[in-house]
């Protein structure tokens, strides 16, 4: 069993930046990738971005490309999501997620087997 705990959410204004952090502990050795998804009110959960452990490759959703950056501190078992140029459309609960090696595309939320409880990000206009 692995534990993923997000932190860093909050209320910001349009154009602001915010950084989320995810602390991973427990049985994380089976994970192939680790990343972020989000769910806005009334919408389905969607992929934001993810990194593959053994290659270091990072993938982003088109909606956040160029504004959001994922980084990882392997020594501390932490994953970060730096969000810039935030807009009200980025308002959502952000989840840290990790998944095993599979044939499921990394952009699919079903690729992730373990989830944190989420942290709220609200962007005011």
Backbone torsions as a table, in degrees:
resi	resn	phi	psi	omega
1	UNK	NA	135.7	177.7
2	UNK	-115.2	154.8	177.0
3	UNK	-121.1	133.7	176.4
4	UNK	-123.4	123.7	-176.4
5	UNK	-127.1	119.0	179.9
6	UNK	-90.3	153.8	172.4
7	UNK	-153.2	162.2	174.2
8	UNK	107.1	-2.3	178.9
9	UNK	-69.4	170.2	178.2
10	UNK	167.3	-168.7	-179.9
11	UNK	-104.9	124.9	178.9
12	UNK	-133.8	173.5	179.3
13	UNK	-104.3	161.6	177.3
14	UNK	-53.8	132.4	-179.9
15	UNK	93.9	-14.3	-179.1
16	UNK	-74.9	170.7	174.5
17	UNK	-118.0	157.1	179.9
18	UNK	-155.1	144.9	178.7
19	UNK	-120.3	128.9	174.9
20	UNK	-102.1	151.1	178.8
21	UNK	-128.8	146.3	176.3
22	UNK	-130.2	123.4	177.3
23	UNK	-99.6	124.1	-179.6
24	UNK	-108.3	136.7	178.2
25	UNK	-147.0	169.7	179.8
26	UNK	84.9	-147.9	-174.6
27	UNK	-80.2	79.0	-179.0
28	UNK	-96.7	-3.3	-174.6
29	UNK	-68.6	-20.3	-179.4
30	UNK	-84.1	-4.7	-177.4
31	UNK	-78.1	138.8	174.8
32	UNK	-101.3	-33.4	178.0
33	UNK	-141.9	161.0	-178.4
34	UNK	-148.1	136.4	-176.5
35	UNK	-165.9	-156.2	-175.0
36	UNK	-130.2	140.3	171.0
37	UNK	-129.5	165.4	179.3
38	UNK	-143.4	157.5	178.8
39	UNK	-139.5	115.5	177.3
40	UNK	-87.5	158.5	-179.8
41	UNK	-56.8	128.9	177.3
42	UNK	77.1	5.3	-178.8
43	UNK	-121.4	162.8	177.5
44	UNK	-76.1	156.0	175.7
45	UNK	-65.6	138.7	-176.6
46	UNK	-132.3	153.2	178.2
47	UNK	-69.4	138.8	175.2
48	UNK	-111.3	-53.3	-179.9
49	UNK	-176.4	160.2	-177.2
50	UNK	-157.2	155.2	176.9
51	UNK	-122.5	142.1	178.3
52	UNK	-94.4	127.6	-172.7
53	UNK	-59.7	-51.4	-167.8
54	UNK	-80.4	-19.3	179.9
55	UNK	-107.4	-22.2	-175.6
56	UNK	78.9	2.5	179.4
57	UNK	-64.1	143.4	179.6
58	UNK	-125.8	135.9	-179.1
59	UNK	-122.0	144.2	179.7
60	UNK	-129.8	150.2	169.4
61	UNK	-69.2	148.5	-179.1
62	UNK	-58.2	-32.5	-175.4
63	UNK	-68.2	-18.1	-177.7
64	UNK	-119.3	-4.5	-177.2
65	UNK	-59.2	131.9	-179.1
66	UNK	88.4	-14.3	179.6
67	UNK	-113.5	-33.7	-176.9
68	UNK	-108.3	146.2	178.7
69	UNK	-134.7	131.0	176.5
70	UNK	-102.1	135.5	174.3
71	UNK	-138.6	163.1	-174.7
72	UNK	-139.4	137.5	172.7
73	UNK	-111.1	94.0	-175.3
74	UNK	-63.4	-35.0	-177.6
75	UNK	-63.6	-36.4	-178.3
76	UNK	-99.0	-1.3	-179.7
77	UNK	64.9	38.6	-178.1
78	UNK	-121.0	146.0	175.4
79	UNK	-122.4	139.6	-177.5
80	UNK	-121.9	151.2	173.1
81	UNK	-130.3	107.7	176.5
82	UNK	-93.6	122.3	-176.6
83	UNK	-112.8	125.1	179.0
84	UNK	-121.2	165.4	178.5
85	UNK	49.0	48.4	-175.4
86	UNK	-68.4	144.5	176.6
87	UNK	-126.9	164.1	177.8
88	UNK	-56.4	-25.1	178.4
89	UNK	-68.6	-13.5	176.7
90	UNK	-87.2	-4.2	178.7
91	UNK	-62.9	124.3	-176.8
92	UNK	-177.1	170.2	165.9
93	UNK	-88.6	127.3	-178.2
94	UNK	-102.3	129.8	-177.3
95	UNK	-114.7	135.6	167.6
96	UNK	-84.1	138.2	-176.8
97	UNK	-144.9	153.1	178.5
98	UNK	-143.3	151.6	-177.6
99	UNK	-147.7	161.2	179.0
100	UNK	-83.0	171.1	175.2
101	UNK	-62.9	130.6	179.0
102	UNK	-159.1	175.1	177.8
103	UNK	-88.9	-3.3	179.1
104	UNK	-70.8	133.2	179.7
105	UNK	-56.6	141.6	-176.0
106	UNK	-64.1	-21.0	179.6
107	UNK	-81.8	-6.0	180.0
108	UNK	-90.1	131.9	-178.9
109	UNK	-64.0	-24.2	179.1
110	UNK	-72.0	-6.6	176.0
111	UNK	-74.4	-10.4	-173.3
112	UNK	-108.3	127.1	-176.0
113	UNK	-98.5	-24.3	-176.2
114	UNK	-124.7	138.7	-174.5
115	UNK	-134.7	146.8	168.4
116	UNK	-82.1	179.2	-178.9
117	UNK	-83.3	-13.4	176.3
118	UNK	96.5	155.8	176.2
119	UNK	-137.0	136.5	-174.6
120	UNK	-81.6	132.9	171.8
121	UNK	-121.0	123.1	179.4
122	UNK	-123.1	125.4	180.0
123	UNK	-113.1	118.0	-179.3
124	UNK	-91.2	151.2	-178.5
125	UNK	-88.2	NA	NA
